[in-house]
Amino acid sequence: MSASATKRNKKARLNNKDATVVVGGKEFQEDSYQLCYLSGYFRGAIRSGMEESRTLRFNFPDKDPAEWELFKEAFKPCSEAVTKDNVVTVLRWCKELCVTEHCAGLEEVFWCKILD
């Protein structure tokens, strides 16, 4: 494969929005590989053979779409989205979605909030 073909494939892979996460009725187009990397919940759902693994559609009808956006922003490289005021919200999503290995820095923000 040529270098330009490899570059095109990598770019296509980075822009893959093959999953839909519906939060409080609002749809978000997401990359299933990124969801699996981040979350044990999505890894398990996609590997399960259940409906979600076939449709790549995940529903959280009783959740706030703004919280989902905050959660996603919290895990972008160099993100400063998590503050003392919203860390509990992000940690709730982490717990629900089985995000463990990626949230060590959030615990520090949480304890700063508690100790203030």
DSSP file (Angstrom, degrees, kcal/mol; ACC not computed):
  #  RESIDUE AA STRUCTURE BP1 BP2  ACC     N-H-->O    O-->H-N    N-H-->O    O-->H-N    TCO  KAPPA ALPHA  PHI   PSI    X-CA   Y-CA   Z-CA
    1    1 A M              0   0    0      0, 0.0     2,-0.0     0, 0.0     0, 0.0   0.000 360.0 360.0 360.0 136.2    0.0    0.0    0.0
    2    2 A S     >  -     0   0    0      1,-0.1     4,-2.3     4,-0.0     5,-0.2  -0.249 360.0-112.1 -72.0 162.4    1.3    3.4   -0.9
    3    3 A A  H  > S+     0   0    0      1,-0.2     4,-2.2     2,-0.2     5,-0.1   0.884 118.5  51.3 -62.7 -38.6    2.0    6.1    1.7
    4    4 A S  H  > S+     0   0    0      2,-0.2     4,-2.3     1,-0.2    -1,-0.2   0.882 109.4  49.8 -68.6 -36.8   -0.8    8.2    0.4
    5    5 A A  H  > S+     0   0    0      2,-0.2     4,-2.5     1,-0.2    -2,-0.2   0.902 110.8  49.9 -66.5 -40.3   -3.3    5.3    0.5
    6    6 A T  H  X S+     0   0    0     -4,-2.3     4,-2.3     2,-0.2    -2,-0.2   0.904 110.7  50.0 -62.6 -41.6   -2.2    4.6    4.1
    7    7 A K  H  X S+     0   0    0     -4,-2.2     4,-2.4     2,-0.2    -2,-0.2   0.908 110.9  48.8 -64.1 -42.8   -2.7    8.3    5.0
    8    8 A R  H  X S+     0   0    0     -4,-2.3     4,-2.6     2,-0.2    -2,-0.2   0.909 111.7  49.6 -62.8 -42.7   -6.2    8.3    3.4
    9    9 A N  H  X S+     0   0    0     -4,-2.5     4,-2.3     2,-0.2    -2,-0.2   0.903 111.3  48.6 -63.8 -41.3   -7.2    5.1    5.3
   10   10 A K  H  X S+     0   0    0     -4,-2.3     4,-2.0     2,-0.2    -1,-0.2   0.920 112.1  48.8 -64.8 -43.0   -5.9    6.5    8.6
   11   11 A K  H  X S+     0   0    0     -4,-2.4     4,-1.1     1,-0.2    -2,-0.2   0.916 111.4  49.6 -63.4 -42.9   -7.8    9.8    8.0
   12   12 A A  H  < S+     0   0    0     -4,-2.6     3,-0.5     1,-0.2    -1,-0.2   0.903 110.2  51.5 -61.3 -40.8  -11.0    7.8    7.2
   13   13 A R  H >< S+     0   0    0     -4,-2.3     3,-1.2     1,-0.2    -1,-0.2   0.874 106.9  53.4 -64.5 -37.7  -10.6    5.8   10.3
   14   14 A L  H 3< S+     0   0    0     -4,-2.0    -1,-0.2     1,-0.3    -2,-0.2   0.737 111.1  46.7 -70.4 -21.8  -10.2    8.9   12.4
   15   15 A N  T 3< S+     0   0    0     -4,-1.1     2,-0.8    -3,-0.5    -1,-0.3   0.115  78.4 133.1-105.6  20.2  -13.5   10.3   11.1
   16   16 A N    <   +     0   0    0     -3,-1.2     2,-0.6     1,-0.1    17,-0.2  -0.627  24.8 173.4 -79.5 108.7  -15.5    7.1   11.5
   17   17 A K        +     0   0    0     -2,-0.8    14,-0.3    14,-0.2    -1,-0.1  -0.690  22.8 141.7-113.1  75.0  -18.8    8.0   13.1
   18   18 A D        +     0   0    0     -2,-0.6     2,-0.3    12,-0.1    13,-0.2   0.476  50.8  68.3 -98.7  -4.0  -20.5    4.6   12.9
   19   19 A A  E     -A   30   0A   0     11,-2.9    11,-3.3    -3,-0.1     2,-0.5  -0.854  64.0-148.2-117.9 152.6  -22.4    4.6   16.3
   20   20 A T  E     -Ab  29  57A   0     36,-3.0    38,-2.8    -2,-0.3     2,-0.6  -0.981   6.9-167.7-121.0 125.9  -25.3    6.6   17.6
   21   21 A V  E     -Ab  28  58A   0      7,-2.7     7,-2.1    -2,-0.5     2,-0.6  -0.964   8.8-159.4-111.2 120.9  -25.6    7.5   21.2
   22   22 A V  E     -Ab  27  59A   0     36,-3.5    38,-3.2    -2,-0.6     2,-0.5  -0.897  11.7-179.2-105.9 116.9  -29.0    8.9   22.1
   23   23 A V  E >  S-Ab  26  60A   0      3,-2.7     3,-2.1    -2,-0.6    36,-0.1  -0.958  71.8 -21.5-121.1 115.8  -29.1   10.9   25.3
   24   24 A G  T 3  S-     0   0    0     36,-2.3    -1,-0.1    -2,-0.5     3,-0.1   0.825 128.1 -51.4  56.6  32.3  -32.3   12.4   26.4
   25   25 A G  T 3  S+     0   0    0      1,-0.3     2,-0.5    35,-0.1    -1,-0.3   0.279 114.2 115.9  89.6 -10.4  -33.7   12.2   22.9
   26   26 A K  E <   -A   23   0A   0     -3,-2.1    -3,-2.7    35,-0.0     2,-0.4  -0.804  59.1-137.4 -95.9 131.5  -30.7   14.0   21.3
   27   27 A E  E     -A   22   0A   0     -2,-0.5     2,-0.4    -5,-0.2    -5,-0.2  -0.706  16.6-170.2 -92.9 136.9  -28.6   11.9   18.9
   28   28 A F  E     -A   21   0A   0     -7,-2.1    -7,-2.7    -2,-0.4     2,-0.6  -0.993  18.0-138.4-123.9 128.6  -24.8   12.0   18.8
   29   29 A Q  E     +A   20   0A   0     -2,-0.4     2,-0.3    -9,-0.2    -9,-0.2  -0.774  35.2 173.4 -87.1 124.5  -22.8   10.4   16.1
   30   30 A E  E     -A   19   0A   0    -11,-3.3   -11,-2.9    -2,-0.6     2,-0.6  -0.822  37.8-106.6-130.5 165.0  -19.8    8.6   17.6
   31   31 A D     >  -     0   0    0     -2,-0.3     4,-2.3   -14,-0.3     5,-0.2  -0.849  22.7-150.2 -93.0 119.2  -16.9    6.4   16.7
   32   32 A S  H  > S+     0   0    0     -2,-0.6     4,-2.4     1,-0.2     5,-0.2   0.839  96.1  55.0 -62.0 -33.3  -17.5    2.9   18.0
   33   33 A Y  H  > S+     0   0    0      2,-0.2     4,-2.3     1,-0.2    -1,-0.2   0.910 109.1  47.0 -67.1 -40.9  -13.8    2.2   18.4
   34   34 A Q  H  > S+     0   0    0      2,-0.2     4,-2.1     1,-0.2    -2,-0.2   0.899 111.2  51.8 -66.3 -39.7  -13.3    5.3   20.5
   35   35 A L  H  X S+     0   0    0     -4,-2.3     4,-2.5     1,-0.2     7,-0.3   0.924 111.7  46.9 -61.2 -43.7  -16.4    4.3   22.6
   36   36 A C  H  < S+     0   0    0     -4,-2.4     7,-0.3     1,-0.2    -2,-0.2   0.887 110.5  52.3 -66.1 -38.7  -14.9    0.8   23.2
   37   37 A Y  H  < S+     0   0    0     -4,-2.3    -1,-0.2     1,-0.2    -2,-0.2   0.899 117.7  38.0 -62.5 -40.2  -11.5    2.2   24.0
   38   38 A L  H  < S+     0   0    0     -4,-2.1     2,-0.4     1,-0.2    64,-0.2   0.863 117.1  44.6 -78.2 -37.8  -12.9    4.5   26.6
   39   39 A S     X  -     0   0    0     -4,-2.5     4,-2.1    -5,-0.2    60,-0.2  -0.925  48.6-158.6-131.3 129.1  -15.7    2.4   28.2
   40   40 A G  H  > S+     0   0    0     58,-1.8     4,-2.5    -2,-0.4    58,-0.2   0.809 100.2  61.1 -64.0 -31.3  -16.2   -1.1   29.4
   41   41 A Y  H  > S+     0   0    0     56,-2.1     4,-2.4     2,-0.2    -1,-0.2   0.955 108.5  40.4 -60.9 -51.0  -19.9   -0.6   29.0
   42   42 A F  H  > S+     0   0    0     55,-0.4     4,-2.6    -7,-0.3     5,-0.3   0.885 113.4  54.7 -68.6 -38.1  -19.6    0.0   25.2
   43   43 A R  H  X S+     0   0    0     -4,-2.1     4,-1.9    -8,-0.3    -1,-0.2   0.948 112.9  43.2 -57.0 -48.6  -17.0   -2.8   24.9
   44   44 A G  H  X S+     0   0    0     -4,-2.5     4,-0.9     1,-0.2    -2,-0.2   0.900 114.0  50.0 -65.2 -42.0  -19.3   -5.3   26.5
   45   45 A A  H  < S+     0   0    0     -4,-2.4     5,-0.5     1,-0.2     4,-0.4   0.908 112.8  46.2 -65.0 -42.0  -22.4   -4.1   24.6
   46   46 A I  H  < S+     0   0    0     -4,-2.6     3,-0.4     1,-0.2    -1,-0.2   0.845 116.6  44.3 -71.9 -33.0  -20.7   -4.3   21.2
   47   47 A R  H  < S+     0   0    0     -4,-1.9    -1,-0.2    -5,-0.3    -2,-0.2   0.589  96.0  82.1 -83.0 -10.5  -19.2   -7.7   21.9
   48   48 A S  S  < S-     0   0    0     -4,-0.9    -1,-0.2    -3,-0.4    -2,-0.2   0.744  90.2-130.0 -72.5 -25.9  -22.4   -9.1   23.4
   49   49 A G        +     0   0    0     -4,-0.4    -1,-0.1    -3,-0.4    -3,-0.1   0.476  65.5 131.3  83.9   1.9  -24.3  -10.0   20.2
   50   50 A M  S >> S-     0   0    0     -5,-0.5     3,-1.0     1,-0.1     4,-1.0  -0.175  80.0 -83.2 -78.4 179.1  -27.3   -8.1   21.5
   51   51 A E  H >> S+     0   0    0      1,-0.3     4,-2.6     2,-0.2     3,-0.9   0.868 127.6  58.0 -53.2 -43.2  -29.3   -5.6   19.5
   52   52 A E  H 3> S+     0   0    0      1,-0.3     4,-2.4     2,-0.2     5,-0.3   0.840 101.1  56.5 -59.4 -33.6  -26.8   -2.8   20.3
   53   53 A S  H <4 S+     0   0    0     -3,-1.0    -1,-0.3    -8,-0.3    -2,-0.2   0.800 113.5  40.3 -70.3 -26.4  -24.0   -4.7   18.8
   54   54 A R  H << S+     0   0    0     -4,-1.0    -2,-0.2    -3,-0.9    -1,-0.2   0.852 127.0  31.2 -86.8 -38.7  -25.9   -5.0   15.5
   55   55 A T  H  < S-     0   0    0     -4,-2.6    -3,-0.2     2,-0.2    -2,-0.2   0.689  87.6-142.4 -93.1 -20.4  -27.3   -1.5   15.3
   56   56 A L     <  +     0   0    0     -4,-2.4   -36,-3.0    -5,-0.3     2,-0.5   0.889  57.7 133.5  52.5  42.1  -24.5    0.4   17.2
   57   57 A R  E     -b   20   0A   0     -5,-0.3     2,-0.4   -38,-0.2    -1,-0.2  -0.989  35.7-172.3-124.8 124.7  -27.3    2.5   18.7
   58   58 A F  E     -b   21   0A   0    -38,-2.8   -36,-3.5    -2,-0.5     2,-0.5  -0.970   7.3-154.6-123.7 129.6  -27.2    3.2   22.5
   59   59 A N  E     +b   22   0A   0     -2,-0.4   -36,-0.2   -38,-0.2     3,-0.1  -0.891  23.5 169.8-113.9 131.7  -30.0    4.9   24.3
   60   60 A F  E >   +b   23   0A   0    -38,-3.2   -36,-2.3    -2,-0.5     3,-1.5  -0.677  14.2 170.5-129.6  74.9  -29.9    6.8   27.6
   61   61 A P  T 3  S+     0   0    0      0, 0.0    -1,-0.1     0, 0.0   -38,-0.1   0.760  72.7  48.8 -65.2 -27.6  -33.4    8.3   27.6
   62   62 A D  T 3  S+     0   0    0     -3,-0.1     2,-0.2     2,-0.1   -39,-0.1   0.245  94.4  95.8 -98.3  13.9  -33.3    9.7   31.1
   63   63 A K  S <  S-     0   0    0     -3,-1.5    -3,-0.1     1,-0.0     3,-0.0  -0.651  77.5-109.3-105.5 162.0  -30.0   11.5   30.8
   64   64 A D    >>  -     0   0    0     -2,-0.2     4,-1.5     1,-0.1     3,-0.8  -0.772  15.8-144.9 -90.8 123.4  -29.1   15.1   30.0
   65   65 A P  H 3> S+     0   0    0      0, 0.0     4,-2.1     0, 0.0     5,-0.2   0.841 100.5  59.1 -56.6 -34.3  -27.5   15.7   26.6
   66   66 A A  H 3> S+     0   0    0      1,-0.2     4,-2.1     2,-0.2     5,-0.1   0.862 102.5  53.4 -63.8 -34.5  -25.3   18.4   28.0
   67   67 A E  H <> S+     0   0    0     -3,-0.8     4,-2.8     2,-0.2    -1,-0.2   0.889 106.5  52.0 -67.1 -38.4  -23.8   16.0   30.5
   68   68 A W  H  X S+     0   0    0     -4,-1.5     4,-2.7     2,-0.2     5,-0.2   0.925 109.5  49.8 -62.5 -43.6  -22.9   13.6   27.6
   69   69 A E  H  X S+     0   0    0     -4,-2.1     4,-2.3     1,-0.2    -2,-0.2   0.900 112.0  48.1 -61.9 -40.6  -21.2   16.5   25.8
   70   70 A L  H  X S+     0   0    0     -4,-2.1     4,-2.2     2,-0.2    -2,-0.2   0.925 110.7  51.6 -64.1 -44.9  -19.3   17.3   29.0
   71   71 A F  H  X S+     0   0    0     -4,-2.8     4,-0.7     1,-0.2    -2,-0.2   0.932 112.1  45.5 -58.0 -48.1  -18.3   13.6   29.5
   72   72 A K  H >< S+     0   0    0     -4,-2.7     3,-1.0     1,-0.2    -1,-0.2   0.914 112.7  50.9 -62.3 -42.8  -17.0   13.4   25.9
   73   73 A E  H >< S+     0   0    0     -4,-2.3     3,-1.5     1,-0.2     8,-0.3   0.846 100.0  65.2 -63.7 -34.3  -15.1   16.7   26.3
   74   74 A A  H 3< S+     0   0    0     -4,-2.2    -1,-0.2     1,-0.3    -2,-0.2   0.757 103.3  46.9 -61.0 -25.6  -13.5   15.5   29.5
   75   75 A F  T << S+     0   0    0     -3,-1.0    -1,-0.3    -4,-0.7    -2,-0.2   0.284  83.3 111.3-106.1  10.9  -11.6   12.8   27.7
   76   76 A K  S X  S-     0   0    0     -3,-1.5     3,-1.8    -4,-0.2    -3,-0.0  -0.572  85.6 -85.9 -76.6 148.3  -10.2   14.8   24.8
   77   77 A P  T 3  S+     0   0    0      0, 0.0    -1,-0.1     0, 0.0    -2,-0.1  -0.289 111.0   2.6 -56.5 135.5   -6.5   15.3   24.9
   78   78 A C  T 3  S+     0   0    0      1,-0.2     2,-0.1    -3,-0.1    -3,-0.1   0.694  91.8 166.1  62.1  22.6   -5.5   18.3   27.0
   79   79 A S    <   -     0   0    0     -3,-1.8    -1,-0.2    -5,-0.2     3,-0.1  -0.415  28.4-175.0 -70.4 141.7   -9.1   19.0   28.0
   80   80 A E        +     0   0    0     -2,-0.1    -1,-0.1     1,-0.1    -6,-0.1  -0.032  51.6 114.7-119.4  27.0   -9.7   21.4   30.8
   81   81 A A        +     0   0    0     -8,-0.3     2,-0.4   -11,-0.1    -7,-0.1   0.802  53.5  84.6 -70.1 -30.5  -13.5   20.8   30.7
   82   82 A V        +     0   0    0     -8,-0.1     2,-0.2    -9,-0.1   -11,-0.0  -0.617  57.3 167.6 -82.7 126.8  -13.6   19.1   34.2
   83   83 A T     >  -     0   0    0     -2,-0.4     4,-1.4     1,-0.0     3,-0.5  -0.725  53.2 -95.8-125.3 175.5  -13.9   21.6   37.0
   84   84 A K  T  4 S+     0   0    0     -2,-0.2     4,-0.3     1,-0.2    -2,-0.0   0.807 123.7  55.1 -61.7 -28.1  -14.7   21.4   40.7
   85   85 A D  T  4 S+     0   0    0      1,-0.2    -1,-0.2     2,-0.1     4,-0.1   0.768 119.4  26.8 -78.7 -26.0  -18.3   22.3   39.8
   86   86 A N  T  > S+     0   0    0     -3,-0.5     4,-1.9     2,-0.1     3,-0.3   0.404  88.0  99.4-118.7   3.4  -18.9   19.5   37.3
   87   87 A V  H  X S+     0   0    0     -4,-1.4     4,-2.6     1,-0.2     5,-0.2   0.851  81.7  56.4 -62.2 -34.6  -16.5   16.7   38.3
   88   88 A V  H  > S+     0   0    0     -4,-0.3     4,-2.1     2,-0.2    -1,-0.2   0.901 106.1  51.2 -64.6 -39.7  -19.3   14.7   40.1
   89   89 A T  H  > S+     0   0    0     -3,-0.3     4,-1.9     2,-0.2    -1,-0.2   0.936 111.8  46.3 -61.1 -47.2  -21.3   14.7   36.9
   90   90 A V  H  X S+     0   0    0     -4,-1.9     4,-2.3     1,-0.2    -2,-0.2   0.909 111.5  51.6 -63.5 -42.2  -18.4   13.3   34.9
   91   91 A L  H  X S+     0   0    0     -4,-2.6     4,-2.4     2,-0.2    -1,-0.2   0.850 105.8  55.6 -64.8 -33.8  -17.6   10.7   37.6
   92   92 A R  H  X S+     0   0    0     -4,-2.1     4,-2.4     2,-0.2    -1,-0.2   0.931 109.5  46.1 -62.4 -44.7  -21.3    9.5   37.5
   93   93 A W  H  X S+     0   0    0     -4,-1.9     4,-2.5     2,-0.2    -2,-0.2   0.902 110.3  54.5 -63.1 -40.5  -21.0    8.9   33.8
   94   94 A C  H  <>S+     0   0    0     -4,-2.3     5,-2.9     1,-0.2     4,-0.4   0.919 110.1  46.2 -58.6 -44.0  -17.7    7.1   34.4
   95   95 A K  H ><5S+     0   0    0     -4,-2.4     3,-1.0     3,-0.2    -2,-0.2   0.932 113.7  47.7 -65.4 -45.4  -19.3    4.8   36.9
   96   96 A E  H 3<5S+     0   0    0     -4,-2.4    -2,-0.2     1,-0.2    -1,-0.2   0.862 118.0  41.1 -64.1 -35.8  -22.3    4.1   34.7
   97   97 A L  T 3<5S-     0   0    0     -4,-2.5   -56,-2.1    -5,-0.2   -55,-0.4   0.295 111.1-116.6 -98.5   9.4  -20.2    3.4   31.6
   98   98 A C  T < 5 +     0   0    0     -3,-1.0   -58,-1.8    -4,-0.4     2,-0.8   0.925  53.5 162.8  57.0  49.4  -17.4    1.5   33.4
   99   99 A V      < +     0   0    0     -5,-2.9    -1,-0.2   -60,-0.2   -60,-0.1  -0.883  10.6 140.0 -98.2 110.2  -14.7    3.9   32.7
  100  100 A T    >   +     0   0    0     -2,-0.8     3,-1.2   -62,-0.2    -1,-0.2   0.770  59.3  50.1-117.5 -51.6  -11.9    3.2   35.1
  101  101 A E  T 3  S+     0   0    0      1,-0.2     3,-0.3     2,-0.1    -2,-0.1   0.638 110.7  50.9 -71.4 -13.4   -8.5    3.4   33.5
  102  102 A H  T 3  S+     0   0    0    -64,-0.2    -1,-0.2     1,-0.2     3,-0.2   0.396  97.2  65.3-104.2   2.8   -9.0    6.9   32.0
  103  103 A C    <>  +     0   0    0     -3,-1.2     4,-1.1     1,-0.2     3,-0.4   0.121  55.7 114.0-118.7  24.9  -10.3    8.8   35.0
  104  104 A A  H >> S+     0   0    0     -3,-0.3     4,-0.9     1,-0.2     3,-0.6   0.903  80.5  52.4 -60.9 -41.1   -7.4    9.0   37.5
  105  105 A G  H 3> S+     0   0    0      1,-0.2     4,-1.5    -3,-0.2    -1,-0.2   0.792 101.1  62.3 -65.7 -27.6   -7.1   12.8   37.1
  106  106 A L  H 3> S+     0   0    0     -3,-0.4     4,-2.6     1,-0.2    -1,-0.2   0.851  95.7  59.5 -66.9 -33.5  -10.8   13.2   37.8
  107  107 A E  H <X S+     0   0    0     -4,-1.1     4,-2.5    -3,-0.6    -1,-0.2   0.877 102.5  52.8 -63.1 -37.0  -10.4   11.8   41.3
  108  108 A E  H  X S+     0   0    0     -4,-0.9     4,-2.0     2,-0.2    -1,-0.2   0.924 110.4  47.0 -64.4 -43.7   -7.9   14.5   42.1
  109  109 A V  H  X S+     0   0    0     -4,-1.5     4,-2.0     2,-0.2    -2,-0.2   0.909 111.2  53.5 -62.8 -41.2  -10.4   17.2   41.0
  110  110 A F  H  X S+     0   0    0     -4,-2.6     4,-2.3     1,-0.2    -2,-0.2   0.933 109.0  47.0 -59.0 -48.2  -13.1   15.4   43.0
  111  111 A W  H  X S+     0   0    0     -4,-2.5     4,-2.5     1,-0.2    -1,-0.2   0.852 108.8  55.1 -67.4 -33.1  -11.0   15.4   46.2
  112  112 A C  H  X S+     0   0    0     -4,-2.0     4,-1.1     2,-0.2    -1,-0.2   0.903 109.3  48.5 -62.3 -39.5  -10.1   19.1   45.7
  113  113 A K  H  < S+     0   0    0     -4,-2.0     3,-0.4     1,-0.2    -2,-0.2   0.928 113.2  46.9 -65.0 -44.5  -13.9   19.8   45.6
  114  114 A I  H  < S+     0   0    0     -4,-2.3    -2,-0.2     1,-0.2    -1,-0.2   0.892 113.5  47.6 -64.9 -41.2  -14.6   17.8   48.7
  115  115 A L  H  <        0   0    0     -4,-2.5    -1,-0.2     1,-0.2    -2,-0.2   0.638 360.0 360.0 -81.0 -14.1  -11.7   19.3   50.7
  116  116 A D     <        0   0    0     -4,-1.1    -1,-0.2    -3,-0.4    -2,-0.1   0.488 360.0 360.0 -76.8 360.0  -12.6   23.0   49.8
